[in-house]
Amino acid sequence: TADRTPGLTLEDLERSKAHLGNRNRLSRVARKLSQGPISVVVCGGSITLGHGVTPETARYSHQLEVWLNTNFPQFTHKVHNMGSHGADVRATTVSII
């Protein structure tokens, strides 16, 4: 890949790899998917909300719900999108303080 990554060192490439986090948590979720329905809450700003994304079925929270129900069809899983615009997040934060 050296011809595709001019100027990047092997160290740069190693540092760019995503951190996979705690794999035990992922194993527990996978096990739970076969035991019963799960509910997922996605939280974040306007990207999570899907601001400007049409149709709503193109939002990643909806795509995650479709994927869960397609790949683990023995139960009906639900994804709750709790995304909001940055201004709304700030207004909520200020009102809580």
PDB file as gemmi writes it, atoms N, CA and C in Angstrom:
CRYST1    1.000    1.000    1.000  90.00  90.00  90.00 P 1                      
ATOM      1  N   THR A   1       0.813  -1.221   0.000  1.00  0.00           N  
ATOM      2  CA  THR A   1       0.000   0.000   0.000  1.00  0.00           C  
ATOM      3  C   THR A   1       0.841   1.263   0.000  1.00  0.00           C  
ATOM      4  N   ALA A   2       2.153   1.128  -0.028  1.00  0.00           N  
ATOM      5  CA  ALA A   2       3.012   2.305   0.035  1.00  0.00           C  
ATOM      6  C   ALA A   2       2.732   3.275  -1.103  1.00  0.00           C  
ATOM      7  N   ASP A   3       2.377   2.762  -2.280  1.00  0.00           N  
ATOM      8  CA  ASP A   3       2.104   3.657  -3.399  1.00  0.00           C  
ATOM      9  C   ASP A   3       0.767   4.394  -3.215  1.00  0.00           C  
ATOM     10  N   ARG A   4      -0.074   3.910  -2.322  1.00  0.00           N  
ATOM     11  CA  ARG A   4      -1.369   4.558  -2.076  1.00  0.00           C  
ATOM     12  C   ARG A   4      -1.345   5.473  -0.860  1.00  0.00           C  
ATOM     13  N   THR A   5      -0.300   5.418  -0.089  1.00  0.00           N  
ATOM     14  CA  THR A   5      -0.206   6.231   1.125  1.00  0.00           C  
ATOM     15  C   THR A   5       1.124   6.972   1.182  1.00  0.00           C  
ATOM     16  N   PRO A   6       1.412   7.791   0.177  1.00  0.00           N  
ATOM     17  CA  PRO A   6       2.710   8.472   0.172  1.00  0.00           C  
ATOM     18  C   PRO A   6       2.854   9.389   1.388  1.00  0.00           C  
ATOM     19  N   GLY A   7       4.023   9.314   2.008  1.00  0.00           N  
ATOM     20  CA  GLY A   7       4.317  10.180   3.142  1.00  0.00           C  
ATOM     21  C   GLY A   7       3.868   9.634   4.488  1.00  0.00           C  
ATOM     22  N   LEU A   8       3.096   8.562   4.500  1.00  0.00           N  
ATOM     23  CA  LEU A   8       2.657   7.973   5.766  1.00  0.00           C  
ATOM     24  C   LEU A   8       3.610   6.865   6.176  1.00  0.00           C  
ATOM     25  N   THR A   9       3.973   6.878   7.443  1.00  0.00           N  
ATOM     26  CA  THR A   9       4.862   5.840   7.955  1.00  0.00           C  
ATOM     27  C   THR A   9       4.028   4.663   8.456  1.00  0.00           C  
ATOM     28  N   LEU A  10       4.684   3.553   8.722  1.00  0.00           N  
ATOM     29  CA  LEU A  10       4.003   2.400   9.289  1.00  0.00           C  
ATOM     30  C   LEU A  10       3.380   2.762  10.631  1.00  0.00           C  
ATOM     31  N   GLU A  11       4.083   3.602  11.397  1.00  0.00           N  
ATOM     32  CA  GLU A  11       3.541   4.058  12.689  1.00  0.00           C  
ATOM     33  C   GLU A  11       2.251   4.842  12.475  1.00  0.00           C  
ATOM     34  N   ASP A  12       2.217   5.721  11.470  1.00  0.00           N  
ATOM     35  CA  ASP A  12       0.999   6.483  11.167  1.00  0.00           C  
ATOM     36  C   ASP A  12      -0.174   5.541  10.876  1.00  0.00           C  
ATOM     37  N   LEU A  13       0.078   4.535  10.075  1.00  0.00           N  
ATOM     38  CA  LEU A  13      -0.973   3.590   9.712  1.00  0.00           C  
ATOM     39  C   LEU A  13      -1.453   2.796  10.925  1.00  0.00           C  
ATOM     40  N   GLU A  14      -0.527   2.384  11.786  1.00  0.00           N  
ATOM     41  CA  GLU A  14      -0.900   1.642  12.991  1.00  0.00           C  
ATOM     42  C   GLU A  14      -1.752   2.512  13.914  1.00  0.00           C  
ATOM     43  N   ARG A  15      -1.392   3.783  14.059  1.00  0.00           N  
ATOM     44  CA  ARG A  15      -2.132   4.683  14.934  1.00  0.00           C  
ATOM     45  C   ARG A  15      -3.515   5.011  14.393  1.00  0.00           C  
ATOM     46  N   SER A  16      -3.733   4.836  13.095  1.00  0.00           N  
ATOM     47  CA  SER A  16      -5.015   5.186  12.499  1.00  0.00           C  
ATOM     48  C   SER A  16      -6.070   4.095  12.671  1.00  0.00           C  
ATOM     49  N   LYS A  17      -5.679   2.939  13.153  1.00  0.00           N  
ATOM     50  CA  LYS A  17      -6.632   1.842  13.324  1.00  0.00           C  
ATOM     51  C   LYS A  17      -7.612   2.172  14.445  1.00  0.00           C  
ATOM     52  N   ALA A  18      -8.852   1.825  14.212  1.00  0.00           N  
ATOM     53  CA  ALA A  18      -9.894   2.084  15.201  1.00  0.00           C  
ATOM     54  C   ALA A  18      -9.689   1.221  16.438  1.00  0.00           C  
ATOM     55  N   HIS A  19      -9.977   1.802  17.577  1.00  0.00           N  
ATOM     56  CA  HIS A  19      -9.930   1.051  18.829  1.00  0.00           C  
ATOM     57  C   HIS A  19     -11.220   0.246  18.934  1.00  0.00           C  
ATOM     58  N   LEU A  20     -11.110  -1.038  19.118  1.00  0.00           N  
ATOM     59  CA  LEU A  20     -12.280  -1.905  19.156  1.00  0.00           C  
ATOM     60  C   LEU A  20     -12.979  -1.914  20.503  1.00  0.00           C  
ATOM     61  N   GLY A  21     -12.349  -1.354  21.516  1.00  0.00           N  
ATOM     62  CA  GLY A  21     -12.988  -1.292  22.823  1.00  0.00           C  
ATOM     63  C   GLY A  21     -13.032  -2.642  23.520  1.00  0.00           C  
ATOM     64  N   ASN A  22     -13.906  -2.733  24.494  1.00  0.00           N  
ATOM     65  CA  ASN A  22     -14.040  -3.921  25.315  1.00  0.00           C  
ATOM     66  C   ASN A  22     -14.867  -4.955  24.556  1.00  0.00           C  
ATOM     67  N   ARG A  23     -14.234  -6.004  24.075  1.00  0.00           N  
ATOM     68  CA  ARG A  23     -14.917  -7.034  23.282  1.00  0.00           C  
ATOM     69  C   ARG A  23     -15.891  -7.853  24.123  1.00  0.00           C  
ATOM     70  N   ASN A  24     -15.701  -7.881  25.446  1.00  0.00           N  
ATOM     71  CA  ASN A  24     -16.616  -8.619  26.321  1.00  0.00           C  
ATOM     72  C   ASN A  24     -18.022  -8.029  26.264  1.00  0.00           C  
ATOM     73  N   ARG A  25     -18.118  -6.699  26.195  1.00  0.00           N  
ATOM     74  CA  ARG A  25     -19.442  -6.067  26.114  1.00  0.00           C  
ATOM     75  C   ARG A  25     -20.138  -6.471  24.828  1.00  0.00           C  
ATOM     76  N   LEU A  26     -19.411  -6.521  23.727  1.00  0.00           N  
ATOM     77  CA  LEU A  26     -19.989  -6.929  22.451  1.00  0.00           C  
ATOM     78  C   LEU A  26     -20.469  -8.376  22.515  1.00  0.00           C  
ATOM     79  N   SER A  27     -19.709  -9.232  23.167  1.00  0.00           N  
ATOM     80  CA  SER A  27     -20.115 -10.634  23.324  1.00  0.00           C  
ATOM     81  C   SER A  27     -21.407 -10.742  24.111  1.00  0.00           C  
ATOM     82  N   ARG A  28     -21.552  -9.926  25.171  1.00  0.00           N  
ATOM     83  CA  ARG A  28     -22.781  -9.958  25.978  1.00  0.00           C  
ATOM     84  C   ARG A  28     -23.981  -9.504  25.161  1.00  0.00           C  
ATOM     85  N   VAL A  29     -23.795  -8.461  24.330  1.00  0.00           N  
ATOM     86  CA  VAL A  29     -24.896  -7.988  23.489  1.00  0.00           C  
ATOM     87  C   VAL A  29     -25.293  -9.061  22.493  1.00  0.00           C  
ATOM     88  N   ALA A  30     -24.321  -9.705  21.861  1.00  0.00           N  
ATOM     89  CA  ALA A  30     -24.613 -10.763  20.886  1.00  0.00           C  
ATOM     90  C   ALA A  30     -25.373 -11.903  21.547  1.00  0.00           C  
ATOM     91  N   ARG A  31     -24.979 -12.267  22.760  1.00  0.00           N  
ATOM     92  CA  ARG A  31     -25.667 -13.333  23.486  1.00  0.00           C  
ATOM     93  C   ARG A  31     -27.104 -12.912  23.803  1.00  0.00           C  
ATOM     94  N   LYS A  32     -27.281 -11.662  24.208  1.00  0.00           N  
ATOM     95  CA  LYS A  32     -28.606 -11.155  24.562  1.00  0.00           C  
ATOM     96  C   LYS A  32     -29.530 -11.111  23.349  1.00  0.00           C  
ATOM     97  N   LEU A  33     -28.976 -10.871  22.156  1.00  0.00           N  
ATOM     98  CA  LEU A  33     -29.794 -10.822  20.940  1.00  0.00           C  
ATOM     99  C   LEU A  33     -30.493 -12.146  20.669  1.00  0.00           C  
ATOM    100  N   SER A  34     -29.914 -13.239  21.114  1.00  0.00           N  
ATOM    101  CA  SER A  34     -30.529 -14.545  20.890  1.00  0.00           C  
ATOM    102  C   SER A  34     -31.448 -14.948  22.036  1.00  0.00           C  
ATOM    103  N   GLN A  35     -31.477 -14.157  23.118  1.00  0.00           N  
ATOM    104  CA  GLN A  35     -32.291 -14.498  24.289  1.00  0.00           C  
ATOM    105  C   GLN A  35     -33.593 -13.710  24.355  1.00  0.00           C  
ATOM    106  N   GLY A  36     -33.658 -12.586  23.686  1.00  0.00           N  
ATOM    107  CA  GLY A  36     -34.861 -11.766  23.745  1.00  0.00           C  
ATOM    108  C   GLY A  36     -34.646 -10.457  23.017  1.00  0.00           C  
ATOM    109  N   PRO A  37     -35.714  -9.654  22.894  1.00  0.00           N  
ATOM    110  CA  PRO A  37     -35.572  -8.385  22.174  1.00  0.00           C  
ATOM    111  C   PRO A  37     -34.700  -7.409  22.961  1.00  0.00           C  
ATOM    112  N   ILE A  38     -33.999  -6.565  22.235  1.00  0.00           N  
ATOM    113  CA  ILE A  38     -33.208  -5.527  22.890  1.00  0.00           C  
ATOM    114  C   ILE A  38     -33.689  -4.162  22.414  1.00  0.00           C  
ATOM    115  N   SER A  39     -33.449  -3.171  23.241  1.00  0.00           N  
ATOM    116  CA  SER A  39     -33.694  -1.783  22.872  1.00  0.00           C  
ATOM    117  C   SER A  39     -32.358  -1.072  22.869  1.00  0.00           C  
ATOM    118  N   VAL A  40     -32.090  -0.317  21.814  1.00  0.00           N  
ATOM    119  CA  VAL A  40     -30.855   0.437  21.674  1.00  0.00           C  
ATOM    120  C   VAL A  40     -31.213   1.910  21.674  1.00  0.00           C  
ATOM    121  N   VAL A  41     -30.484   2.711  22.418  1.00  0.00           N  
ATOM    122  CA  VAL A  41     -30.677   4.149  22.409  1.00  0.00           C  
ATOM    123  C   VAL A  41     -29.439   4.776  21.792  1.00  0.00           C  
ATOM    124  N   VAL A  42     -29.633   5.532  20.694  1.00  0.00           N  
ATOM    125  CA  VAL A  42     -28.520   6.264  20.097  1.00  0.00           C  
ATOM    126  C   VAL A  42     -28.666   7.719  20.509  1.00  0.00           C  
ATOM    127  N   CYS A  43     -27.594   8.274  21.056  1.00  0.00           N  
ATOM    128  CA  CYS A  43     -27.595   9.658  21.539  1.00  0.00           C  
ATOM    129  C   CYS A  43     -26.537  10.438  20.782  1.00  0.00           C  
ATOM    130  N   GLY A  44     -26.801  11.694  20.548  1.00  0.00           N  
ATOM    131  CA  GLY A  44     -25.813  12.525  19.888  1.00  0.00           C  
ATOM    132  C   GLY A  44     -26.422  13.800  19.358  1.00  0.00           C  
ATOM    133  N   GLY A  45     -25.717  14.416  18.450  1.00  0.00           N  
ATOM    134  CA  GLY A  45     -26.132  15.684  17.878  1.00  0.00           C  
ATOM    135  C   GLY A  45     -26.888  15.515  16.579  1.00  0.00           C  
ATOM    136  N   SER A  46     -26.691  16.468  15.684  1.00  0.00           N  
ATOM    137  CA  SER A  46     -27.485  16.508  14.455  1.00  0.00           C  
ATOM    138  C   SER A  46     -27.196  15.337  13.526  1.00  0.00           C  
ATOM    139  N   ILE A  47     -25.984  14.798  13.541  1.00  0.00           N  
ATOM    140  CA  ILE A  47     -25.682  13.641  12.691  1.00  0.00           C  
ATOM    141  C   ILE A  47     -26.463  12.433  13.187  1.00  0.00           C  
ATOM    142  N   THR A  48     -26.488  12.222  14.497  1.00  0.00           N  
ATOM    143  CA  THR A  48     -27.274  11.133  15.062  1.00  0.00           C  
ATOM    144  C   THR A  48     -28.753  11.335  14.765  1.00  0.00           C  
ATOM    145  N   LEU A  49     -29.209  12.570  14.911  1.00  0.00           N  
ATOM    146  CA  LEU A  49     -30.609  12.889  14.627  1.00  0.00           C  
ATOM    147  C   LEU A  49     -30.969  12.569  13.182  1.00  0.00           C  
ATOM    148  N   GLY A  50     -30.000  12.745  12.299  1.00  0.00           N  
ATOM    149  CA  GLY A  50     -30.252  12.536  10.875  1.00  0.00           C  
ATOM    150  C   GLY A  50     -30.727  13.812  10.214  1.00  0.00           C  
ATOM    151  N   HIS A  51     -30.256  14.939  10.728  1.00  0.00           N  
ATOM    152  CA  HIS A  51     -30.670  16.233  10.199  1.00  0.00           C  
ATOM    153  C   HIS A  51     -30.418  16.311   8.691  1.00  0.00           C  
ATOM    154  N   GLY A  52     -31.470  16.557   7.949  1.00  0.00           N  
ATOM    155  CA  GLY A  52     -31.360  16.693   6.503  1.00  0.00           C  
ATOM    156  C   GLY A  52     -31.402  15.390   5.740  1.00  0.00           C  
ATOM    157  N   VAL A  53     -31.455  14.267   6.431  1.00  0.00           N  
ATOM    158  CA  VAL A  53     -31.467  12.973   5.757  1.00  0.00           C  
ATOM    159  C   VAL A  53     -32.911  12.596   5.429  1.00  0.00           C  
ATOM    160  N   THR A  54     -33.151  12.393   4.161  1.00  0.00           N  
ATOM    161  CA  THR A  54     -34.478  11.950   3.733  1.00  0.00           C  
ATOM    162  C   THR A  54     -34.314  10.780   2.778  1.00  0.00           C  
ATOM    163  N   PRO A  55     -35.162   9.826   2.832  1.00  0.00           N  
ATOM    164  CA  PRO A  55     -36.247   9.661   3.799  1.00  0.00           C  
ATOM    165  C   PRO A  55     -35.702   9.254   5.158  1.00  0.00           C  
ATOM    166  N   GLU A  56     -36.553   9.281   6.166  1.00  0.00           N  
ATOM    167  CA  GLU A  56     -36.114   8.922   7.514  1.00  0.00           C  
ATOM    168  C   GLU A  56     -35.536   7.513   7.580  1.00  0.00           C  
ATOM    169  N   THR A  57     -35.966   6.661   6.688  1.00  0.00           N  
ATOM    170  CA  THR A  57     -35.445   5.291   6.687  1.00  0.00           C  
ATOM    171  C   THR A  57     -33.966   5.227   6.308  1.00  0.00           C  
ATOM    172  N   ALA A  58     -33.401   6.332   5.821  1.00  0.00           N  
ATOM    173  CA  ALA A  58     -31.982   6.372   5.478  1.00  0.00           C  
ATOM    174  C   ALA A  58     -31.115   6.735   6.682  1.00  0.00           C  
ATOM    175  N   ARG A  59     -31.713   7.145   7.785  1.00  0.00           N  
ATOM    176  CA  ARG A  59     -30.942   7.493   8.983  1.00  0.00           C  
ATOM    177  C   ARG A  59     -30.287   6.238   9.547  1.00  0.00           C  
ATOM    178  N   TYR A  60     -29.083   6.411  10.098  1.00  0.00           N  
ATOM    179  CA  TYR A  60     -28.360   5.215  10.536  1.00  0.00           C  
ATOM    180  C   TYR A  60     -29.054   4.516  11.696  1.00  0.00           C  
ATOM    181  N   SER A  61     -29.807   5.235  12.510  1.00  0.00           N  
ATOM    182  CA  SER A  61     -30.523   4.568  13.600  1.00  0.00           C  
ATOM    183  C   SER A  61     -31.580   3.617  13.037  1.00  0.00           C  
ATOM    184  N   HIS A  62     -32.237   4.034  11.981  1.00  0.00           N  
ATOM    185  CA  HIS A  62     -33.228   3.165  11.351  1.00  0.00           C  
ATOM    186  C   HIS A  62     -32.537   1.974  10.679  1.00  0.00           C  
ATOM    187  N   GLN A  63     -31.417   2.247  10.019  1.00  0.00           N  
ATOM    188  CA  GLN A  63     -30.674   1.164   9.368  1.00  0.00           C  
ATOM    189  C   GLN A  63     -30.190   0.137  10.383  1.00  0.00           C  
ATOM    190  N   LEU A  64     -29.792   0.599  11.572  1.00  0.00           N  
ATOM    191  CA  LEU A  64     -29.369  -0.324  12.626  1.00  0.00           C  
ATOM    192  C   LEU A  64     -30.540  -1.199  13.061  1.00  0.00           C  
ATOM    193  N   GLU A  65     -31.711  -0.602  13.217  1.00  0.00           N  
ATOM    194  CA  GLU A  65     -32.881  -1.374  13.612  1.00  0.00           C  
ATOM    195  C   GLU A  65     -33.226  -2.429  12.560  1.00  0.00           C  
ATOM    196  N   VAL A  66     -33.165  -2.048  11.298  1.00  0.00           N  
ATOM    197  CA  VAL A  66     -33.431  -3.001  10.217  1.00  0.00           C  
ATOM    198  C   VAL A  66     -32.410  -4.132  10.258  1.00  0.00           C  
ATOM    199  N   TRP A  67     -31.133  -3.790  10.441  1.00  0.00           N  
ATOM    200  CA  TRP A  67     -30.074  -4.805  10.484  1.00  0.00           C  
ATOM    201  C   TRP A  67     -30.299  -5.781  11.640  1.00  0.00           C  
ATOM    202  N   LEU A  68     -30.619  -5.242  12.826  1.00  0.00           N  
ATOM    203  CA  LEU A  68     -30.854  -6.103  13.985  1.00  0.00           C  
ATOM    204  C   LEU A  68     -32.000  -7.069  13.730  1.00  0.00           C  
ATOM    205  N   ASN A  69     -33.099  -6.550  13.191  1.00  0.00           N  
ATOM    206  CA  ASN A  69     -34.272  -7.385  12.984  1.00  0.00           C  
ATOM    207  C   ASN A  69     -34.107  -8.351  11.815  1.00  0.00           C  
ATOM    208  N   THR A  70     -33.234  -8.022  10.866  1.00  0.00           N  
ATOM    209  CA  THR A  70     -32.957  -8.931   9.756  1.00  0.00           C  
ATOM    210  C   THR A  70     -32.033 -10.059  10.191  1.00  0.00           C  
ATOM    211  N   ASN A  71     -31.016  -9.723  10.979  1.00  0.00           N  
ATOM    212  CA  ASN A  71     -30.016 -10.708  11.369  1.00  0.00           C  
ATOM    213  C   ASN A  71     -30.356 -11.487  12.631  1.00  0.00           C  
ATOM    214  N   PHE A  72     -31.284 -10.965  13.435  1.00  0.00           N  
ATOM    215  CA  PHE A  72     -31.729 -11.646  14.652  1.00  0.00           C  
ATOM    216  C   PHE A  72     -33.258 -11.615  14.678  1.00  0.00           C  
ATOM    217  N   PRO A  73     -33.899 -12.329  13.715  1.00  0.00           N  
ATOM    218  CA  PRO A  73     -35.342 -12.193  13.495  1.00  0.00           C  
ATOM    219  C   PRO A  73     -36.240 -12.886  14.518  1.00  0.00           C  
ATOM    220  N   GLN A  74     -35.663 -13.616  15.456  1.00  0.00           N  
ATOM    221  CA  GLN A  74     -36.518 -14.329  16.395  1.00  0.00           C  
ATOM    222  C   GLN A  74     -37.246 -13.378  17.364  1.00  0.00           C  
ATOM    223  N   PHE A  75     -36.795 -12.120  17.429  1.00  0.00           N  
ATOM    224  CA  PHE A  75     -37.439 -11.112  18.278  1.00  0.00           C  
ATOM    225  C   PHE A  75     -37.513  -9.799  17.504  1.00  0.00           C  
ATOM    226  N   THR A  76     -38.356  -8.891  17.960  1.00  0.00           N  
ATOM    227  CA  THR A  76     -38.438  -7.564  17.351  1.00  0.00           C  
ATOM    228  C   THR A  76     -37.634  -6.597  18.212  1.00  0.00           C  
ATOM    229  N   HIS A  77     -36.534  -6.118  17.664  1.00  0.00           N  
ATOM    230  CA  HIS A  77     -35.644  -5.201  18.371  1.00  0.00           C  
ATOM    231  C   HIS A  77     -36.007  -3.768  17.999  1.00  0.00           C  
ATOM    232  N   LYS A  78     -35.739  -2.815  18.893  1.00  0.00           N  
ATOM    233  CA  LYS A  78     -36.107  -1.421  18.672  1.00  0.00           C  
ATOM    234  C   LYS A  78     -34.903  -0.517  18.901  1.00  0.00           C  
ATOM    235  N   VAL A  79     -34.710   0.457  18.002  1.00  0.00           N  
ATOM    236  CA  VAL A  79     -33.662   1.464  18.162  1.00  0.00           C  
ATOM    237  C   VAL A  79     -34.356   2.808  18.362  1.00  0.00           C  
ATOM    238  N   HIS A  80     -34.025   3.480  19.452  1.00  0.00           N  
ATOM    239  CA  HIS A  80     -34.607   4.783  19.790  1.00  0.00           C  
ATOM    240  C   HIS A  80     -33.583   5.868  19.472  1.00  0.00           C  
ATOM    241  N   ASN A  81     -33.940   6.785  18.595  1.00  0.00           N  
ATOM    242  CA  ASN A  81     -33.033   7.859  18.206  1.00  0.00           C  
ATOM    243  C   ASN A  81     -33.271   9.061  19.113  1.00  0.00           C  
ATOM    244  N   MET A  82     -32.295   9.367  19.950  1.00  0.00           N  
ATOM    245  CA  MET A  82     -32.396  10.498  20.870  1.00  0.00           C  
ATOM    246  C   MET A  82     -31.473  11.642  20.441  1.00  0.00           C  
ATOM    247  N   GLY A  83     -31.142  11.692  19.154  1.00  0.00           N  
ATOM    248  CA  GLY A  83     -30.304  12.769  18.649  1.00  0.00           C  
ATOM    249  C   GLY A  83     -31.061  14.086  18.657  1.00  0.00           C  
ATOM    250  N   SER A  84     -30.316  15.174  18.727  1.00  0.00           N  
ATOM    251  CA  SER A  84     -30.937  16.498  18.683  1.00  0.00           C  
ATOM    252  C   SER A  84     -29.951  17.493  18.089  1.00  0.00           C  
ATOM    253  N   HIS A  85     -30.478  18.614  17.669  1.00  0.00           N  
ATOM    254  CA  HIS A  85     -29.626  19.669  17.109  1.00  0.00           C  
ATOM    255  C   HIS A  85     -28.706  20.211  18.191  1.00  0.00           C  
ATOM    256  N   GLY A  86     -27.543  20.663  17.782  1.00  0.00           N  
ATOM    257  CA  GLY A  86     -26.578  21.202  18.743  1.00  0.00           C  
ATOM    258  C   GLY A  86     -27.153  22.309  19.606  1.00  0.00           C  
ATOM    259  N   ALA A  87     -27.946  23.192  19.021  1.00  0.00           N  
ATOM    260  CA  ALA A  87     -28.545  24.287  19.790  1.00  0.00           C  
ATOM    261  C   ALA A  87     -29.495  23.742  20.848  1.00  0.00           C  
ATOM    262  N   ASP A  88     -30.224  22.672  20.519  1.00  0.00           N  
ATOM    263  CA  ASP A  88     -31.144  22.071  21.480  1.00  0.00           C  
ATOM    264  C   ASP A  88     -30.383  21.411  22.623  1.00  0.00           C  
ATOM    265  N   VAL A  89     -29.270  20.763  22.296  1.00  0.00           N  
ATOM    266  CA  VAL A  89     -28.460  20.125  23.329  1.00  0.00           C  
ATOM    267  C   VAL A  89     -27.949  21.178  24.292  1.00  0.00           C  
ATOM    268  N   ARG A  90     -27.465  22.277  23.774  1.00  0.00           N  
ATOM    269  CA  ARG A  90     -26.936  23.360  24.614  1.00  0.00           C  
ATOM    270  C   ARG A  90     -28.041  23.968  25.468  1.00  0.00           C  
ATOM    271  N   ALA A  91     -29.231  24.188  24.885  1.00  0.00           N  
ATOM    272  CA  ALA A  91     -30.333  24.777  25.637  1.00  0.00           C  
ATOM    273  C   ALA A  91     -30.741  23.852  26.780  1.00  0.00           C  
ATOM    274  N   THR A  92     -30.763  22.552  26.528  1.00  0.00           N  
ATOM    275  CA  THR A  92     -31.121  21.591  27.568  1.00  0.00           C  
ATOM    276  C   THR A  92     -30.079  21.590  28.669  1.00  0.00           C  
ATOM    277  N   THR A  93     -28.807  21.612  28.284  1.00  0.00           N  
ATOM    278  CA  THR A  93     -27.736  21.618  29.260  1.00  0.00           C  
ATOM    279  C   THR A  93     -27.826  22.846  30.166  1.00  0.00           C  
ATOM    280  N   VAL A  94     -28.087  23.999  29.578  1.00  0.00           N  
ATOM    281  CA  VAL A  94     -28.160  25.223  30.345  1.00  0.00           C  
ATOM    282  C   VAL A  94     -29.349  25.180  31.299  1.00  0.00           C  
ATOM    283  N   SER A  95     -30.489  24.645  30.840  1.00  0.00           N  
ATOM    284  CA  SER A  95     -31.670  24.628  31.689  1.00  0.00           C  
ATOM    285  C   SER A  95     -31.530  23.646  32.857  1.00  0.00           C  
ATOM    286  N   ILE A  96     -30.715  22.614  32.684  1.00  0.00           N  
ATOM    287  CA  ILE A  96     -30.514  21.639  33.765  1.00  0.00           C  
ATOM    288  C   ILE A  96     -29.624  22.225  34.839  1.00  0.00           C  
ATOM    289  N   ILE A  97     -28.633  23.006  34.444  1.00  0.00           N  
ATOM    290  CA  ILE A  97     -27.689  23.581  35.403  1.00  0.00           C  
ATOM    291  C   ILE A  97     -28.411  24.543  36.254  1.00  0.00           C  
TER     292      ILE A  97                                                      
END                                                                             
